[in-house]
Amino acid sequence: MLVILISLTIGLSANNQCKGDRSRTPKKIIQKLDTNKDGKLSKEEASKATRGPLSSSFISIDSNSDGYIDASELTAYHNSASRQRKSK
């Protein structure tokens, strides 16, 4: 879980385009990886993330099971990971 939190905190990138950028928000992460610009990530788009849990935890992050991750779902997942980390 700590790795997931750290990955989300420092940001995710496609093809290392954001390497070193530590101010990435869920909305910015989605904007960067959203190749068709529909405002959400498909499993294929999420699989392009070079760091973090987007691909491996796609089903968990996609809380409404619509096959996409949007900014609110990614934010909720991040907040949940933060709470779990703080409770340890």
N, C-alpha and C positions, 0 to 999 in steps of 0.2 A: 504494500500500500504506500509506503514511503516513496518508493521509486515512482509510482504513479503521480503522487502529489508533487514531487520535485519536477517531474516531466511537464506537468501542466503549469506549474509555477514559472518555470523558465521558458516555456513555450514550445510548441511543436512546429516542425517545418517540413515542407515538401522539398525534397532534393537539397536539403541543407541551405535553402535560400535565406532563412532567418537566423542562421547560426550566430550566436552571441547576443541576440536580442532577448533581453530578459523581461520585457514589459508586455508580453503577449497576453491578451485577454481571450476568453473563449470566442467572443465575436470575431476578433482579429485572426485567431487560429482558423476558424471556419472560412473567413474571407480568403485566406491564403491558400487553403486546400480545395476550396469550392470551384472546381474547374468549369462547371457549366453555369455558375453564378446564379443558382436558384435559392441561395441563402441557407442551404443545409448540406450535410455531407452524406453521400451514399456510402455503402460499404466499400465500393471500389475507390472512391475519393479518399476515404479514411485510411485505406491500405497504403496510400502514398506517403503517409506520415513516417518520417524516419526515426522519430522518437516518441515515446509515450504510449498510452494505452488505447488509442483510438481504434486500431485494428483488432488487437487481441481482446479488448473489452467492449466491442461494438454493441453486442446484444444487451449488456448491462447498462451502457450509457444511453441507448435508445429506449428510454423508459416507456414511451407510448407504443412501441413495437410497430412503427410505421415504416421501418426500413431506412430511416434517415436519422441523423443527429443534428439537432439545431442548437443554437446558442443557449437556450434555456436548459436543455438537457445536459449540455456540457458543463454549464455553470452549476447545475444541481449535483452532478457527479463530482465535480471539483470540491464543492462545499461539503459533500458527504465524506469525501476522502480527508478533508481538513478536520472535520469533527472527529473522525475516527482516530486520526493521528493525535489530536489533542487529548483524547480520552485515555491514551496509553501512558 
